[in-house]
Amino acid sequence: MYDNISEIRAFRKKYNAKMFLSGINTFREIANAEENAFKDGALEQKHKELIALGVSIANGCYG
């Protein structure tokens, strides 16, 4: 479906913008929750991202 990470990022950016502009506040709340979850805390951000990547791969998520 995608040839590189840039295509995935562009796809997500395009559709995230559409969701945010829809006026439904839930999408903004989810984005804020994700942003807060990845902030440095008990674990550094890079470790949290690696864990999220592993979970995505294990669940068969694409992109």
Secondary structure by P-SEA (a helix, b strand, c coil): ccccaaaaaaaaaaaaaaaaacccaaaaaaaaaaaaaaccccccaaaaaaaaaaaaaaacccc
